[in-house]
C-alpha cells in the first residue's frame, strides 16, 4: 500500500491522537524555556540601576548567553541523537531550571555572565529535542503545524513574562522573579517522564495512529532508521542541505533574539513604556507571534494538501514570510506607539512563521537519526549570529545614545532586520533548490 492509500484508509478509521499530547508537552517546555530566557530583558531597567550596566555591558551578557547557547545546541544535537528524546529533554530542563534559579544568588555583572552561560548551555537542548520528537511522532504533512504549535510556546512565554515578571518584581523583588520562573521546569519534568515515549516503544500505542505517523514512509525503513546510529558532524557538513539549514538559521535567528532581548528596551526608550507594569504593547506583539507560528505551520501544510511538493510548499510559505518582514524598515518614520506595535508585530509574527517552516525542513531533508544533529548545527550557526549581532546593536545604541538620539540606532537595526530573511531565503535556495531527501 502506498502512502496515499494509507492516508486515505486512515480517514475512515477512528485514530488515536496521542501525538497532539506530545505537542502539548513540547509547547509547555518551550513556553518555560522562553520565560526563563526573556526575564532578563524585562528586568533590564532594574538591573541596570542595581549593577550600573551600560548598553555594552548588557550586550556582553547577551553575547555570552548566545555563545553558550551555540555550543549547547551543537552538543545537545549530538547527545539527543545518541540518548534519545526522552532522556535528552530530561537532562536539558534540569540543567536550565537550576541555572535560571541561580540568577537570584548573583551579586555582580560577572556573576550574571556566569549564570547566563549555564542557562544558555541548558536551554539549548529544547529545540533539537522538540524537532526530533515531532519527526518521531508526525508525518511530513503535519510536521510544520505541529512545529508551529509547540514553537508558539516561545511567544506565549514572551506574553506571560511581561504580565508575571513585573508583578513579582514589584511585590517580591528581582531575585524572586528568577526563582519562581526557574522552578516551573521541575513541574513540567514530572509530566514528561510519566507521559512521553517514542511511538515504537509507547505502551498501548494505537496501531492506526502509528500507521498514520509513518504514512509518508515505509514502516520497515522507518523502524530501521529509528534504531540506526547517529551520524558524524563531518559527514553532515559535507552535505549541501546541511548548509542550507545552517545559513537559513544563521541569518535570521539573530533577528528574533533582537526582538526578545531589546524590544522591551526599545519601547521604553522610544515611547516611554513603563516596564515595571504589565506592558500591553509587548503582549500584543508577542501574541501576534503566536498567530504567526501556528499560521505559518498551517500554511505550508495547506499547500501540501493542495498538491504542492513538500519542498515547494515550504519555500513558497517561507518567501511569503520573508516579504512580510520588510515593512519593519519604515519603523523609523513612526511616532505612534500602536502603529509601531503593528509593524513590529507583523515582523515578529513572520519570523515565527518562518521558524516553524525552517525547523521542519530539517526533518524533511534528513532521516530521523540525524535530525537533532542538523538542528543543533543550524542552531549553533544561528546563535553565532545571535552572539555577533548584539555586539553590533550595543555599539550602535551606545553611539547614538552618546549623540542624544538612541532611537536612530534602533532604526538602523530595523533596516538590517527588514532584509535578513530575503537574503536567508536566497541562500537556502542556492544550497538546496528542491530540498532533496538525504540518504545516509
ChimeraX attribute file (.defattr): number of C-alpha atoms within 10 A of each C-alpha:
attribute: neighborCount
match mode: 1-to-1
recipient: residues
	/A:1	9
	/A:2	10
	/A:3	15
	/A:4	11
	/A:5	10
	/A:6	16
	/A:7	17
	/A:8	12
	/A:9	13
	/A:10	16
	/A:11	10
	/A:12	8
	/A:13	10
	/A:14	10
	/A:15	15
	/A:16	14
	/A:17	11
	/A:18	17
	/A:19	21
	/A:20	16
	/A:21	12
	/A:22	21
	/A:23	23
	/A:24	16
	/A:25	20
	/A:26	28
	/A:27	24
	/A:28	20
	/A:29	26
	/A:30	24
	/A:31	25
	/A:32	28
	/A:33	29
	/A:34	22
	/A:35	27
	/A:36	29
	/A:37	25
	/A:38	21
	/A:39	24
	/A:40	24
	/A:41	21
	/A:42	24
	/A:43	21
	/A:44	19
	/A:45	17
	/A:46	17
	/A:47	16
	/A:48	15
	/A:49	10
	/A:50	12
	/A:51	12
	/A:52	11
	/A:53	15
	/A:54	13
	/A:55	19
	/A:56	18
	/A:57	17
	/A:58	22
	/A:59	23
	/A:60	18
	/A:61	23
	/A:62	26
	/A:63	24
	/A:64	20
	/A:65	25
	/A:66	30
	/A:67	23
	/A:68	24
	/A:69	29
	/A:70	26
	/A:71	20
	/A:72	27
	/A:73	33
	/A:74	25
	/A:75	20
	/A:76	30
	/A:77	29
	/A:78	26
	/A:79	22
	/A:80	27
	/A:81	25
	/A:82	19
	/A:83	12
	/A:84	19
	/A:85	24
	/A:86	17
	/A:87	16
	/A:88	22
	/A:89	26
	/A:90	18
	/A:91	16
	/A:92	21
	/A:93	26
	/A:94	17
	/A:95	19
	/A:96	27
	/A:97	25
	/A:98	19
	/A:99	25
	/A:100	29
	/A:101	21
	/A:102	21
	/A:103	24
	/A:104	19
	/A:105	13
	/A:106	14
	/A:107	11
	/A:108	12
	/A:109	18
	/A:110	11
	/A:111	15
	/A:112	21
	/A:113	21
	/A:114	18
	/A:115	24
	/A:116	28
	/A:117	22
	/A:118	23
	/A:119	30
	/A:120	26
	/A:121	26
	/A:122	27
	/A:123	29
	/A:124	29
	/A:125	31
	/A:126	23
	/A:127	26
	/A:128	31
	/A:129	29
	/A:130	26
	/A:131	27
	/A:132	27
	/A:133	26
	/A:134	26
	/A:135	27
	/A:136	23
	/A:137	26
	/A:138	25
	/A:139	20
	/A:140	23
	/A:141	21
	/A:142	20
	/A:143	27
	/A:144	34
	/A:145	27
	/A:146	30
	/A:147	32
	/A:148	29
	/A:149	26
	/A:150	30
	/A:151	32
	/A:152	31
	/A:153	25
	/A:154	27
	/A:155	29
	/A:156	23
	/A:157	26
	/A:158	28
	/A:159	26
	/A:160	18
	/A:161	28
	/A:162	27
	/A:163	17
	/A:164	17
	/A:165	28
	/A:166	23
	/A:167	16
	/A:168	18
	/A:169	19
	/A:170	12
	/A:171	11
	/A:172	11
	/A:173	15
	/A:174	20
	/A:175	16
	/A:176	17
	/A:177	27
	/A:178	26
	/A:179	20
	/A:180	17
	/A:181	22
	/A:182	26
	/A:183	17
	/A:184	17
	/A:185	23
	/A:186	15
	/A:187	9
	/A:188	17
	/A:189	17
	/A:190	11
	/A:191	11
	/A:192	19
	/A:193	13
	/A:194	8
	/A:195	13
	/A:196	18
	/A:197	19
	/A:198	17
	/A:199	21
	/A:200	14
	/A:201	9
	/A:202	11
	/A:203	9
	/A:204	7
	/A:205	14
	/A:206	16
	/A:207	12
	/A:208	16
	/A:209	21
	/A:210	20
	/A:211	19
	/A:212	23
	/A:213	22
	/A:214	23
	/A:215	23
	/A:216	18
	/A:217	15
	/A:218	13
	/A:219	14
	/A:220	9
	/A:221	11
	/A:222	17
	/A:223	13
	/A:224	11
	/A:225	16
	/A:226	18
	/A:227	12
	/A:228	15
	/A:229	12
	/A:230	20
	/A:231	18
	/A:232	11
	/A:233	14
	/A:234	8
	/A:235	10
	/A:236	19
	/A:237	14
	/A:238	10
	/A:239	13
	/A:240	17
	/A:241	26
	/A:242	25
	/A:243	22
	/A:244	25
	/A:245	27
	/A:246	24
	/A:247	22
	/A:248	29
	/A:249	27
	/A:250	21
	/A:251	24
	/A:252	26
	/A:253	24
	/A:254	24
	/A:255	25
	/A:256	18
	/A:257	21
	/A:258	17
	/A:259	20
	/A:260	22
	/A:261	21
	/A:262	21
	/A:263	19
	/A:264	22
	/A:265	20
	/A:266	16
	/A:267	20
	/A:268	14
	/A:269	15
	/A:270	16
	/A:271	14
	/A:272	11
	/A:273	19
	/A:274	15
	/A:275	21
	/A:276	18
	/A:277	15
	/A:278	19
	/A:279	19
	/A:280	14
	/A:281	19
	/A:282	23
	/A:283	21
	/A:284	16
	/A:285	25
	/A:286	28
	/A:287	21
	/A:288	25
	/A:289	31
	/A:290	28
	/A:291	19
	/A:292	29
	/A:293	32
	/A:294	23
	/A:295	22
	/A:296	32
	/A:297	31
	/A:298	25
	/A:299	20
	/A:300	29
	/A:301	23
	/A:302	17
	/A:303	18
	/A:304	19
	/A:305	13
	/A:306	10
	/A:307	10
	/A:308	15
	/A:309	12
	/A:310	20
	/A:311	19
	/A:312	17
	/A:313	20
	/A:314	27
	/A:315	22
	/A:316	15
	/A:317	21
	/A:318	27
	/A:319	16
	/A:320	15
	/A:321	26
	/A:322	24
	/A:323	15
	/A:324	20
	/A:325	25
	/A:326	22
	/A:327	17
	/A:328	24
	/A:329	20
	/A:330	14
	/A:331	20
	/A:332	16
	/A:333	9
	/A:334	12
	/A:335	11
	/A:336	11
	/A:337	15
	/A:338	13
	/A:339	12
	/A:340	21
	/A:341	22
	/A:342	17
	/A:343	22
	/A:344	25
	/A:345	26
	/A:346	21
	/A:347	31
	/A:348	28
	/A:349	29
	/A:350	28
	/A:351	26
	/A:352	28
	/A:353	33
	/A:354	29
	/A:355	28
	/A:356	32
	/A:357	28
	/A:358	25
	/A:359	27
	/A:360	27
	/A:361	25
	/A:362	27
	/A:363	26
	/A:364	24
	/A:365	21
	/A:366	23
	/A:367	21
	/A:368	24
	/A:369	25
	/A:370	29
	/A:371	30
	/A:372	37
	/A:373	32
	/A:374	30
	/A:375	32
	/A:376	29
	/A:377	30
	/A:378	29
	/A:379	32
	/A:380	28
	/A:381	26
	/A:382	27
	/A:383	30
	/A:384	23
	/A:385	24
	/A:386	28
	/A:387	25
	/A:388	16
	/A:389	22
	/A:390	26
	/A:391	19
	/A:392	14
	/A:393	20
	/A:394	20
	/A:395	16
	/A:396	21
	/A:397	22
	/A:398	18
	/A:399	16
	/A:400	16
	/A:401	15
	/A:402	10
	/A:403	10
	/A:404	10
	/A:405	15
	/A:406	18
	/A:407	18
	/A:408	18
	/A:409	19
	/A:410	21
	/A:411	18
	/A:412	16
	/A:413	20
	/A:414	23
	/A:415	17
	/A:416	14
	/A:417	23
	/A:418	20
	/A:419	19
	/A:420	20
	/A:421	28
	/A:422	22
	/A:423	15
	/A:424	23
	/A:425	22
	/A:426	16
	/A:427	19
	/A:428	25
	/A:429	16
	/A:430	14
	/A:431	17
	/A:432	19
	/A:433	15
	/A:434	16
	/A:435	22
	/A:436	14
	/A:437	15
	/A:438	14
	/A:439	7
	/A:440	11
